[in-house]
Amino acid sequence: MRGVYKTLRAAGERHSQLTENIIGFGKTGTMYKAAVMNGCLPAVKRFLDSQQFEKQFIYEILILGRLTHPNLVPLLGFCIERNEKLLVYEHMGNGNLYQWLHPNKAKAKILEWPLRGRIGVGLARGLAWLHHNCMFLVGHGNINSKCILLDQNFEPQISNFGGATLMKSSITDSTWGLFVGSADTENKRVQCPLKKDVYSFGIVLLEMVTRKKPHKISDASRRFDGTLVDWINHLLSTSGLYDAIDKSLIGQGFDGEIFEFLKVACSCVKASPHRRPTMLEVDKILRNTVGRHQIDDDSESWTQNECGTSNDRDEYTAVEIMEESIEIVQVDIAHS
């Protein structure tokens, strides 16, 4: 496998010279669409040469190198050589959810409701598994429509785990034992990272239902200018919630499902974390809301009884060394 990783690293270096192979930019680095000798077309993330992003690199490997699930982007490998840090993922041919919900006018894309509903269910399923069912619990910390990648079948794949918080599965009455904290650990002591994910998931659902960007909403007819969540709360107070639904979706035979998704989203973005549902509860509601034709045939195998799957490859032995140097902290969920 080391030879494969060197090939992938070289592919990343060659394509870094070709701007047409760049498929994304981020705070930590650049993503390239690469090609290797066996015909595989992976996505290579090349991290910026900065120690500031070393923890993000490690967390990506810790999580995606250990866990596999239909709604987590597959990590094929990684490479560390001198100052070069590369992560290699399966390439997702349909880009990310944000690009479909908010396309450029020159590249107008229509995402009909059945697909939006399926994406919502898949994302809920993936987050519920991370929060409740895997070998260690994971708070993603930065769920948004840009980190939700879509494969060729529009199945959502959660990516960008660099700011995640990992938690031991053992729970006491008032605390979660954490064995990995992100760079934002101090803030996460105040609010349980799982409830933060629920809130962020709610915003993504609102985006899918309204097709509005989350940070700026202007509604002259209602004299409103603010965030998507503020706008929804405003509509709730004026009994105008139905007006928030993307007009292109109305009258296509899915109005009931769409409104249920909207109500779930509103419950997820409640200001008080303890009033928000768990992702396990959200997953169950959305599964029961959508038509059976929108759920994969194998979905029943990914239930609350499922167990995390470990990638026990020799190349991931470096993960064990990384874990030893990470501080143990505690989060008080009584005040989350």
Secondary structure, DSSP 4 states (H G I P E B T S, - for coil): -HHHHHHHHHHHHHHTT-GGGEEEE-SSEEEEE---TTS--EEEEEE-S-GGGHHHHHHHHHHHTT---TTBPPEEEEEEETTEEEEEEE--TT-BHHHHHS--GGG-----HHHHHHHHHHHHHHHHHHHHTSSSEEE-S---GGGEEE-TT--EEE---TT-EEEEEEE-SSEEEEEE--TTHHHHHHS-HHHHHHHHHHHHHHHHHH---SS-EEEGGGTEEE-HHHHHHHHHHTT-GGGGS-TTTTTSS-HHHHHHHHHHHHHHT-SSGGGSPPHHHHHHHHHHHS-GGGS-TTGGGSSTT--------GGGHHHHHHHHTSPPEEEEGGG-
